[in-house]
Amino acid sequence: MEEVLYDKIPSLDLAVFYSGTPAQRKEFVANLGEAYSNIGFVAIRNHFLREDVRNRLYDAIQRFFALPDEVKMKYEVPGLAGQRGYTSKGKEHAKGRNTGDLKEFYHVGQEGDGSGPPEGYPANVWPEEVPDFKDAALEAYRALEKTGVYMLRAIALYLGLEESYFDERVRNGNSILRPIHYFPIEDPDSVPPDAVRAAEHGDINLITLLMGASAEGLEVLRRDGKWIPITALPDQLVVNVGDMLERLTNSKLRSTIHRVVNPPREKMNTPRYSIPFFMHPRSEVDLSCLESCIDDDHPKLYEDITAGEFLDQRLAEIGLKR
């Protein structure tokens, strides 16, 4: 496929896929595949996350992150590698770096049917100081997961697979909702000179679904080396390819490097909030390159590995797992 250099990420209407005509669905799949083969990002409208749910969740997380550090630390659970509850400031760094990112975050995973999390997953941790956090987070989790299933169905069709190829692989998957607080810096000289809100990285998972952030700063690295800003309208989700999907497709679909840059020095004392949803398969799912993505011109690039093994490897690389 010929390289396309986008000046901004493409915008697509998911309703065309889930309720359109066969011809409309086919066009959606082709447009999605072209975007994911080149820039790795799209903006999606007519997804399943309602505005009121998004607003309630943003309100809840802002109240949580405004709590004193010693209160938030009650929800940082040793031994979980940051996979549930709170992760404090500077703990995570990008692969290949040692300087921690200028952020703190909270992780919410599969909740199960009310009798506990699915087997093999740790229980979620809920802050008692913000009682409405739980309902807002779980409602957003379910809406984003549903949206992700439809996105993966379109991806499956583009790859020549059965439309339902990913359905069972992501059912009760190890997906994570991550509210992030890029905390204000009152004295920019007090942090390491190379510290940034989120250093350049690729996401670990299959796909990431990101609701609109509270401020600008997200940038994606185009194939010609140019960084372009990512902005989405309030009614859109930004959905990008992660490393697991790039690996599965033998780099047919691209996990594009992206970052969150610091604001101008005079605005370093302002916060930024962001809530990505990292869609994972279950840990036992095989990420070996699809045979249909391997040929003489595209030899196999990656060793065989499961999703769980790959996640453990990457958590160690970014400083969350020892």
DRENGUKOL-36419 format. One record per residue (C-alpha): residue number from 1; x, z, y. Coordinates in steps of 0.5 Angstrom, whole numbers, plus 2048, in hexadecimal, padded with zeros to 3 digits. Layout:
@resi NUM | u X | w Z | v Y
...
//
This chain:
@resi 1 | u 800 | w 800 | v 800
@resi 2 | u 803 | w 7FE | v 807
@resi 3 | u 805 | w 804 | v 80B
@resi 4 | u 800 | w 806 | v 811
@resi 5 | u 802 | w 80A | v 817
@resi 6 | u 7FC | w 80E | v 819
@resi 7 | u 7FC | w 810 | v 821
@resi 8 | u 7F7 | w 815 | v 81F
@resi 9 | u 7F4 | w 817 | v 818
@resi 10 | u 7EE | w 813 | v 816
@resi 11 | u 7E7 | w 816 | v 816
@resi 12 | u 7E2 | w 815 | v 810
@resi 13 | u 7DB | w 817 | v 80F
@resi 14 | u 7DA | w 81B | v 808
@resi 15 | u 7D3 | w 819 | v 808
@resi 16 | u 7D4 | w 812 | v 807
@resi 17 | u 7D7 | w 814 | v 800
@resi 18 | u 7D2 | w 819 | v 7FE
@resi 19 | u 7CC | w 816 | v 800
@resi 20 | u 7CE | w 80F | v 802
@resi 21 | u 7CD | w 808 | v 7FE
@resi 22 | u 7D2 | w 806 | v 7F9
@resi 23 | u 7D5 | w 801 | v 7FE
@resi 24 | u 7D6 | w 807 | v 803
@resi 25 | u 7D8 | w 80B | v 7FE
@resi 26 | u 7DD | w 806 | v 7FC
@resi 27 | u 7E0 | w 805 | v 803
@resi 28 | u 7E0 | w 80D | v 804
@resi 29 | u 7E5 | w 80D | v 7FE
@resi 30 | u 7E9 | w 807 | v 800
@resi 31 | u 7EA | w 80A | v 807
@resi 32 | u 7EC | w 811 | v 805
@resi 33 | u 7F1 | w 80E | v 800
@resi 34 | u 7F4 | w 80A | v 805
@resi 35 | u 7F5 | w 810 | v 80A
@resi 36 | u 7F7 | w 815 | v 804
@resi 37 | u 7FC | w 80F | v 802
@resi 38 | u 7FF | w 80F | v 809
@resi 39 | u 7FE | w 815 | v 80E
@resi 40 | u 7FB | w 81A | v 808
@resi 41 | u 7F6 | w 81D | v 80D
@resi 42 | u 7EF | w 81B | v 80F
@resi 43 | u 7E9 | w 81E | v 814
@resi 44 | u 7E3 | w 81F | v 810
@resi 45 | u 7DC | w 820 | v 813
@resi 46 | u 7D5 | w 822 | v 80F
@resi 47 | u 7D9 | w 827 | v 80B
@resi 48 | u 7D5 | w 82D | v 808
@resi 49 | u 7D8 | w 832 | v 80D
@resi 50 | u 7D3 | w 834 | v 812
@resi 51 | u 7D5 | w 836 | v 819
@resi 52 | u 7D2 | w 83D | v 819
@resi 53 | u 7D6 | w 83F | v 813
@resi 54 | u 7DC | w 83C | v 816
@resi 55 | u 7DA | w 840 | v 81D
@resi 56 | u 7D9 | w 847 | v 819
@resi 57 | u 7DF | w 846 | v 815
@resi 58 | u 7E4 | w 845 | v 81B
@resi 59 | u 7E0 | w 84B | v 81E
@resi 60 | u 7E2 | w 84F | v 818
@resi 61 | u 7E9 | w 84D | v 818
@resi 62 | u 7EA | w 84E | v 81F
@resi 63 | u 7E8 | w 855 | v 81E
@resi 64 | u 7EC | w 857 | v 818
@resi 65 | u 7F2 | w 854 | v 81B
@resi 66 | u 7F1 | w 858 | v 822
@resi 67 | u 7F2 | w 85F | v 81D
@resi 68 | u 7F8 | w 863 | v 81E
@resi 69 | u 7FE | w 860 | v 819
@resi 70 | u 7FD | w 867 | v 815
@resi 71 | u 7F6 | w 866 | v 814
@resi 72 | u 7F7 | w 85F | v 812
@resi 73 | u 7FD | w 861 | v 80D
@resi 74 | u 7F8 | w 865 | v 809
@resi 75 | u 7F6 | w 85E | v 806
@resi 76 | u 7FD | w 85B | v 804
@resi 77 | u 7FD | w 85C | v 7FD
@resi 78 | u 804 | w 85D | v 7FA
@resi 79 | u 805 | w 858 | v 7F4
@resi 80 | u 800 | w 853 | v 7F5
@resi 81 | u 805 | w 84E | v 7F9
@resi 82 | u 800 | w 84E | v 7FF
@resi 83 | u 7FA | w 84B | v 7FA
@resi 84 | u 7F5 | w 84F | v 7FC
@resi 85 | u 7F4 | w 854 | v 803
@resi 86 | u 7F9 | w 854 | v 809
@resi 87 | u 800 | w 851 | v 80A
@resi 88 | u 803 | w 854 | v 80F
@resi 89 | u 807 | w 851 | v 815
@resi 90 | u 80D | w 84D | v 813
@resi 91 | u 80D | w 84D | v 80C
@resi 92 | u 80C | w 846 | v 80A
@resi 93 | u 811 | w 841 | v 80C
@resi 94 | u 811 | w 839 | v 80A
@resi 95 | u 814 | w 836 | v 804
@resi 96 | u 81C | w 836 | v 806
@resi 97 | u 81C | w 83B | v 80C
@resi 98 | u 81D | w 842 | v 80C
@resi 99 | u 81A | w 844 | v 813
@resi 100 | u 813 | w 846 | v 812
@resi 101 | u 80D | w 843 | v 816
@resi 102 | u 80A | w 846 | v 81C
@resi 103 | u 803 | w 847 | v 818
@resi 104 | u 7FF | w 84C | v 814
@resi 105 | u 7FA | w 84A | v 80F
@resi 106 | u 7F4 | w 84D | v 80A
@resi 107 | u 7F3 | w 84A | v 804
@resi 108 | u 7EC | w 849 | v 800
@resi 109 | u 7EC | w 846 | v 7F9
@resi 110 | u 7E6 | w 845 | v 7F4
@resi 111 | u 7E1 | w 84B | v 7F4
@resi 112 | u 7DE | w 849 | v 7ED
@resi 113 | u 7D6 | w 84B | v 7EC
@resi 114 | u 7D6 | w 852 | v 7EF
@resi 115 | u 7D9 | w 855 | v 7E9
@resi 116 | u 7E0 | w 854 | v 7EB
@resi 117 | u 7E5 | w 84E | v 7EC
@resi 118 | u 7E6 | w 849 | v 7E6
@resi 119 | u 7EA | w 84B | v 7E1
@resi 120 | u 7F2 | w 84A | v 7E3
@resi 121 | u 7F0 | w 84B | v 7EA
@resi 122 | u 7F2 | w 851 | v 7EF
@resi 123 | u 7EC | w 854 | v 7F2
@resi 124 | u 7EA | w 853 | v 7F9
@resi 125 | u 7EC | w 858 | v 7FF
@resi 126 | u 7E7 | w 859 | v 804
@resi 127 | u 7E8 | w 85D | v 80B
@resi 128 | u 7E4 | w 863 | v 80C
@resi 129 | u 7E5 | w 863 | v 813
@resi 130 | u 7E1 | w 85C | v 813
@resi 131 | u 7DB | w 85C | v 80F
@resi 132 | u 7D9 | w 855 | v 810
@resi 133 | u 7DF | w 852 | v 80E
@resi 134 | u 7DE | w 851 | v 807
@resi 135 | u 7D7 | w 84E | v 808
@resi 136 | u 7DA | w 849 | v 80D
@resi 137 | u 7E0 | w 847 | v 809
@resi 138 | u 7DC | w 846 | v 802
@resi 139 | u 7D7 | w 842 | v 805
@resi 140 | u 7DD | w 83E | v 808
@resi 141 | u 7E1 | w 83E | v 802
@resi 142 | u 7DB | w 83B | v 7FE
@resi 143 | u 7D9 | w 835 | v 803
@resi 144 | u 7E0 | w 833 | v 804
@resi 145 | u 7E1 | w 833 | v 7FC
@resi 146 | u 7DB | w 82F | v 7FC
@resi 147 | u 7DE | w 82A | v 801
@resi 148 | u 7E4 | w 82A | v 7FD
@resi 149 | u 7E1 | w 828 | v 7F7
@resi 150 | u 7DE | w 822 | v 7FA
@resi 151 | u 7E4 | w 820 | v 7FD
@resi 152 | u 7E8 | w 820 | v 7F6
@resi 153 | u 7E2 | w 81C | v 7F3
@resi 154 | u 7E4 | w 816 | v 7F8
@resi 155 | u 7EB | w 817 | v 7F7
@resi 156 | u 7EA | w 817 | v 7EF
@resi 157 | u 7E6 | w 810 | v 7F0
@resi 158 | u 7EC | w 80D | v 7F5
@resi 159 | u 7F1 | w 80F | v 7EF
@resi 160 | u 7ED | w 80B | v 7EA
@resi 161 | u 7EA | w 812 | v 7E7
@resi 162 | u 7E4 | w 814 | v 7E5
@resi 163 | u 7E0 | w 817 | v 7EB
@resi 164 | u 7DF | w 81E | v 7E8
@resi 165 | u 7E7 | w 81E | v 7E6
@resi 166 | u 7E8 | w 824 | v 7EA
@resi 167 | u 7E2 | w 828 | v 7E9
@resi 168 | u 7E4 | w 82C | v 7E3
@resi 169 | u 7EB | w 82D | v 7E6
@resi 170 | u 7E9 | w 830 | v 7EC
@resi 171 | u 7E3 | w 834 | v 7E9
@resi 172 | u 7E5 | w 83B | v 7EB
@resi 173 | u 7EC | w 839 | v 7ED
@resi 174 | u 7F1 | w 83D | v 7F1
@resi 175 | u 7EF | w 83B | v 7F7
@resi 176 | u 7F0 | w 83F | v 7FE
@resi 177 | u 7ED | w 840 | v 804
@resi 178 | u 7F2 | w 842 | v 809
@resi 179 | u 7F0 | w 844 | v 810
@resi 180 | u 7F7 | w 844 | v 814
@resi 181 | u 7F8 | w 848 | v 81B
@resi 182 | u 7FE | w 845 | v 81F
@resi 183 | u 7FF | w 84B | v 823
@resi 184 | u 801 | w 84B | v 82A
@resi 185 | u 808 | w 84C | v 82C
@resi 186 | u 809 | w 850 | v 832
@resi 187 | u 811 | w 84F | v 833
@resi 188 | u 813 | w 848 | v 830
@resi 189 | u 81A | w 84B | v 830
@resi 190 | u 818 | w 850 | v 82B
@resi 191 | u 817 | w 84C | v 825
@resi 192 | u 81D | w 847 | v 822
@resi 193 | u 81E | w 841 | v 826
@resi 194 | u 81C | w 83D | v 820
@resi 195 | u 816 | w 840 | v 81E
@resi 196 | u 80F | w 83C | v 81F
@resi 197 | u 808 | w 83D | v 81D
@resi 198 | u 808 | w 839 | v 817
@resi 199 | u 80F | w 835 | v 815
@resi 200 | u 80E | w 82E | v 812
@resi 201 | u 80C | w 82E | v 80B
@resi 202 | u 807 | w 82B | v 806
@resi 203 | u 801 | w 82F | v 803
@resi 204 | u 802 | w 831 | v 7FC
@resi 205 | u 7FB | w 830 | v 7F9
@resi 206 | u 7F7 | w 82A | v 7F8
@resi 207 | u 7F3 | w 829 | v 7FE
@resi 208 | u 7F3 | w 82D | v 805
@resi 209 | u 7EC | w 82E | v 809
@resi 210 | u 7ED | w 830 | v 810
@resi 211 | u 7E8 | w 832 | v 815
@resi 212 | u 7E9 | w 831 | v 81C
@resi 213 | u 7EF | w 836 | v 81F
@resi 214 | u 7EE | w 83A | v 825
@resi 215 | u 7F3 | w 837 | v 828
@resi 216 | u 7F8 | w 830 | v 828
@resi 217 | u 7FE | w 830 | v 824
@resi 218 | u 7FE | w 82D | v 81E
@resi 219 | u 802 | w 827 | v 81D
@resi 220 | u 803 | w 822 | v 817
@resi 221 | u 80A | w 81E | v 816
@resi 222 | u 808 | w 816 | v 815
@resi 223 | u 80C | w 812 | v 811
@resi 224 | u 811 | w 80F | v 816
@resi 225 | u 813 | w 816 | v 818
@resi 226 | u 80E | w 817 | v 81E
@resi 227 | u 80A | w 81E | v 81F
@resi 228 | u 803 | w 81C | v 821
@resi 229 | u 7FE | w 822 | v 823
@resi 230 | u 7F8 | w 823 | v 81E
@resi 231 | u 7F1 | w 825 | v 822
@resi 232 | u 7EA | w 825 | v 81F
@resi 233 | u 7E4 | w 826 | v 822
@resi 234 | u 7E0 | w 82C | v 821
@resi 235 | u 7DB | w 829 | v 81C
@resi 236 | u 7E1 | w 826 | v 818
@resi 237 | u 7E6 | w 829 | v 812
@resi 238 | u 7ED | w 826 | v 812
@resi 239 | u 7EE | w 825 | v 80A
@resi 240 | u 7F5 | w 823 | v 808
@resi 241 | u 7F9 | w 822 | v 801
@resi 242 | u 7FD | w 828 | v 7FE
@resi 243 | u 803 | w 828 | v 7FA
@resi 244 | u 7FF | w 829 | v 7F4
@resi 245 | u 7FB | w 822 | v 7F5
@resi 246 | u 802 | w 81E | v 7F7
@resi 247 | u 805 | w 821 | v 7F1
@resi 248 | u 7FF | w 81F | v 7EC
@resi 249 | u 7FF | w 818 | v 7EF
@resi 250 | u 806 | w 817 | v 7EF
@resi 251 | u 806 | w 816 | v 7F6
@resi 252 | u 801 | w 811 | v 7F7
@resi 253 | u 7FD | w 816 | v 7FB
@resi 254 | u 802 | w 819 | v 801
@resi 255 | u 802 | w 821 | v 802
@resi 256 | u 805 | w 820 | v 809
@resi 257 | u 809 | w 825 | v 80D
@resi 258 | u 806 | w 828 | v 813
@resi 259 | u 807 | w 82E | v 817
@resi 260 | u 804 | w 833 | v 81C
@resi 261 | u 808 | w 833 | v 823
@resi 262 | u 809 | w 838 | v 828
@resi 263 | u 805 | w 838 | v 82E
@resi 264 | u 809 | w 837 | v 835
@resi 265 | u 80D | w 83D | v 836
@resi 266 | u 808 | w 840 | v 83B
@resi 267 | u 803 | w 83F | v 836
@resi 268 | u 806 | w 843 | v 831
@resi 269 | u 802 | w 849 | v 832
@resi 270 | u 7FC | w 846 | v 830
@resi 271 | u 7F9 | w 846 | v 829
@resi 272 | u 7F7 | w 840 | v 824
@resi 273 | u 7F2 | w 841 | v 81E
@resi 274 | u 7F2 | w 83C | v 819
@resi 275 | u 7EE | w 83C | v 812
@resi 276 | u 7F0 | w 837 | v 80D
@resi 277 | u 7ED | w 837 | v 806
@resi 278 | u 7F3 | w 835 | v 800
@resi 279 | u 7EF | w 832 | v 7FA
@resi 280 | u 7F3 | w 833 | v 7F4
@resi 281 | u 7F1 | w 832 | v 7ED
@resi 282 | u 7F1 | w 837 | v 7E7
@resi 283 | u 7F8 | w 83A | v 7E5
@resi 284 | u 7F8 | w 836 | v 7DF
@resi 285 | u 7F7 | w 82F | v 7E1
@resi 286 | u 7FC | w 82A | v 7E0
@resi 287 | u 7FF | w 827 | v 7E6
@resi 288 | u 803 | w 822 | v 7E2
@resi 289 | u 803 | w 81B | v 7E5
@resi 290 | u 7FD | w 817 | v 7E4
@resi 291 | u 7FF | w 811 | v 7DF
@resi 292 | u 7FB | w 80C | v 7E4
@resi 293 | u 800 | w 80E | v 7E9
@resi 294 | u 806 | w 80C | v 7E6
@resi 295 | u 809 | w 805 | v 7E5
@resi 296 | u 810 | w 801 | v 7E5
@resi 297 | u 80F | w 801 | v 7ED
@resi 298 | u 80D | w 809 | v 7ED
@resi 299 | u 811 | w 80D | v 7E8
@resi 300 | u 80F | w 814 | v 7E6
@resi 301 | u 812 | w 818 | v 7EC
@resi 302 | u 810 | w 81F | v 7E9
@resi 303 | u 811 | w 824 | v 7E3
@resi 304 | u 80B | w 826 | v 7E0
@resi 305 | u 808 | w 82D | v 7E2
@resi 306 | u 802 | w 831 | v 7E2
@resi 307 | u 7FE | w 833 | v 7E9
@resi 308 | u 800 | w 83A | v 7E8
@resi 309 | u 807 | w 839 | v 7E6
@resi 310 | u 808 | w 834 | v 7ED
@resi 311 | u 804 | w 83A | v 7F1
@resi 312 | u 809 | w 83F | v 7EE
@resi 313 | u 80F | w 83B | v 7F0
@resi 314 | u 80D | w 839 | v 7F7
@resi 315 | u 80B | w 841 | v 7F9
@resi 316 | u 812 | w 842 | v 7F7
@resi 317 | u 814 | w 83D | v 7FC
@resi 318 | u 810 | w 83F | v 802
@resi 319 | u 812 | w 847 | v 801
@resi 320 | u 80C | w 849 | v 7FE
@resi 321 | u 80E | w 84A | v 7F7
@resi 322 | u 814 | w 84D | v 7F4
//
